[in-house]
Structures are given as C-alpha cells and as structure tokens.
Amino acid sequence: QVQLAESGGGSVQPGGSLRLSCAASSSRSIFFIDDMGWYRQAPGKQRELVATITDGGRTNYADSVKERFTISRDNAKKTVYLQMNSLKPEDTAVYYCNAKRWSNDYWGQGTQVTVSS
C-alpha cells in the first residue's frame, strides 16, 4: 500500500503562483512508483487530468494549463511537484495527487486551490 501526502494549496489572486507537493510513502522499506500526476475537480464538475510525469521524466499536460503549469518529480524522494503560474479563477479546484504502480492506482486526500480577487 502507498500513501500520498499533498501540501501547498491555498488562496491566491489571479496571476499569482502556487507550488503543490506530493510525497509518496509506504510501510514497506522498498517500493516503486511508475507514473505520478495531478488531477483536479471543481465544484459540480468531473475530476480532470492536469499533468502527469513518468518515472523517466516524460510529461503530459492538459491544454488548459500548458505554458502555465510545470510538473516535476524527485524519484529519490518519491515526490512530485506542480508549479502553477499565471493562475486564473477557472483553476480553482481541489487538486489530487495520483501515483501508479502496475495496475494499482493511489490517490491523495486533495488540497484546495482557490484563485480569486
């Protein structure tokens, strides 16, 4: 079993920046993670992909966040980051960290990001 702990959410004005972090942990001394990523869910909407990154560093972004968000990871720390710049009100959502290993899918508890003036 893998646990994911997110941090870094909060409130910011339009045009501002936030950085989300998500650290994976396990009761096993050795464990592996394949793809990691971020998803978000706004009120009344379905959860949607924001960005993903493979263990080799290949990235994928939703069109709505390209050129504004950057995903990265530290494999040694089993941590994934999401740098969010030029935030817009429509980025307001609960952001969820995701990690995959073979057929297993793990989710964090979510962190609120609110963009408002």
C-alpha atoms as one frame of an Amber mdcrd trajectory, in Angstrom:
protein
   0.000   0.000   0.000   1.179   3.513  -0.842   0.095   6.713   0.857   0.251
  10.131  -0.783   0.512  13.356   1.204  -0.163  16.629  -0.596   0.779  20.119
   0.517   0.978  23.634  -0.870  -2.606  24.555  -1.661  -4.158  27.838  -0.649
  -5.706  31.056  -1.880  -4.092  33.379  -4.396  -5.082  36.309  -6.580  -5.370
  35.923 -10.357  -1.938  35.998 -11.938  -0.317  34.564  -8.825   1.615  31.355
  -8.294   1.443  28.292  -6.080   3.551  25.152  -5.802   1.999  21.840  -4.852
   3.978  18.914  -3.486   3.036  15.273  -3.047   5.206  12.736  -1.239   4.643
   9.000  -1.518   5.290   6.700   1.416   4.769   3.056   2.324   5.132   0.695
   5.242   7.446  -1.331   3.012  11.067  -0.239   3.123  11.364  -0.555  -0.646
   8.584   0.363  -3.030   8.326   1.631  -6.574   6.210   4.212  -8.335   5.626
   4.449 -12.075   3.660   7.467 -13.335   2.745  10.311 -10.993   0.385  13.141
 -11.696  -2.077  15.779 -10.653  -5.809  15.880 -11.262  -8.363  18.455 -10.181
 -12.065  18.641  -9.502 -14.028  21.868  -9.459 -17.465  22.087  -7.808 -20.105
  20.414  -9.963 -17.550  19.085 -12.433 -15.830  15.779 -13.042 -12.276  15.156
 -11.992  -9.892  16.025 -14.824  -6.260  15.453 -15.632  -3.922  18.387 -15.060
  -0.482  16.894 -15.697   1.381  13.599 -15.480   5.020  12.580 -15.457   6.601
   9.163 -15.999   9.438   7.824 -13.893  11.658   8.691 -16.848  10.526  12.317
 -16.829   8.188  12.387 -19.818   5.386  14.883 -19.177   1.833  15.392 -20.370
  -0.377  18.429 -19.757  -3.992  19.376 -20.190  -4.314  22.034 -22.881  -5.795
  24.468 -20.357  -2.611  24.547 -18.259   0.123  24.281 -20.902   2.709  27.073
 -20.701   1.476  27.963 -17.178   1.979  24.805 -15.089   5.099  22.669 -14.770
   5.188  19.163 -13.322   8.395  17.657 -11.990   9.450  14.823  -9.719  12.267
  13.732  -7.470  12.494   9.961  -7.812  14.825   9.591  -4.845  12.287  11.341
  -2.613   9.305   9.786  -4.420   7.834  13.283  -4.597   6.003  15.042  -7.406
   5.608  18.810  -7.716   3.274  21.095  -9.616   4.432  24.664 -10.161   1.403
  26.755 -11.096   1.971  30.220 -12.554  -0.381  32.805 -14.028  -3.260  31.290
 -12.107  -6.789  32.020 -13.266 -10.125  31.838 -11.409 -11.005  28.787 -13.509
  -8.057  26.944 -11.934  -9.998  26.917  -8.654 -10.494  23.292  -7.636  -9.416
  20.542  -5.283  -6.152  19.167  -6.627  -5.439  15.459  -6.172  -2.112  13.708
  -6.412  -2.056  10.359  -8.202   0.524   7.598  -8.348   0.503   4.373 -10.321
   2.347   1.116  -9.929   1.425  -1.649 -12.371  -2.381  -1.965 -12.066  -2.554
  -0.120  -8.741  -3.844   3.434  -8.570  -3.240   5.583  -5.484  -4.784   8.961
  -4.604  -4.036  11.692  -2.119  -6.703  13.337   0.011  -6.725  16.512  -2.087
  -5.668  20.080  -1.484  -7.806  23.163  -2.190  -6.570  25.809  -4.615  -8.645
  28.985  -4.784  -7.920  31.773  -7.261  -9.920  34.880  -6.529  -9.553  38.622
  -6.305
